[in-house]
Amino acid sequence: MRSRFGVGEVIVRREILDGREWLVYPVRVADDDEDALAVYLAQGTPLTFGRGDFRWGPHPWIEFEHVWPSSGVLQLQRPGDGYSVWGRWEEGVLREWYVNFQAPLVRTERGFDTLDHELDLIIPGDGSPYRWKDVEHFEERARTGGFDTEEAAAVREAASCVVDLVERGTCWWERWRDWRAPAEWGVPDAVPPARDRTGHGDRPN
């Protein structure tokens, strides 16, 4: 297993649900060290969705065009954290830090695996108060068994940790505020479905 990826390298981010690929897309490495793995998701990046039945049903984005529609985002994730922080810029100015609560990253030979946990926290770049997003979706999924008791508790613990960082003004991701994607970084090619890579259906590599 590779311990580090090179800056500019295209790797694969997979969301794994029920032991299978639920959502997969390529990202480009902005940095990778002992503190965090930083990757860039470019506008127009092709999205690949898992096939078959999942306990959560089909991915909610599957009804739309299978590309990342909004402006590019920088995704920052630290080992062991139950969240990542996404930076969004508009006209060269930081619009927001978008905290995406998710399963702690698991490195693979080709990239990393995780799973979105519904809940999000939006921290405006101009210092305005933070606000929660998709709380109802998370709570409904927890209530109906989409998350087991331990998973739901882990998400709430991660949320409490992030709020503490924000309210104490110790946001580790702020060092990336002035980062910008190099102009020469293009849109990576689509990642084929698992069955097309392995010949064994949707099982992870």
Beta strands, then each sheet from edge to edge (+ up, - down):
strand 1: 10-17
strand 2: 20-32
strand 3: 37-41
strand 4: 48-49
strand 5: 73-77
strand 6: 83-90
strand 7: 93-102
strand 8: 106-107
strand 9: 111-114
strand 10: 116-124
strand 11: 131-133
sheet 1: 4+ 2- 1+ 9+ 8-
sheet 2: 4+ 2- 3+ 5- 6+ 7- 10+ 11-
end
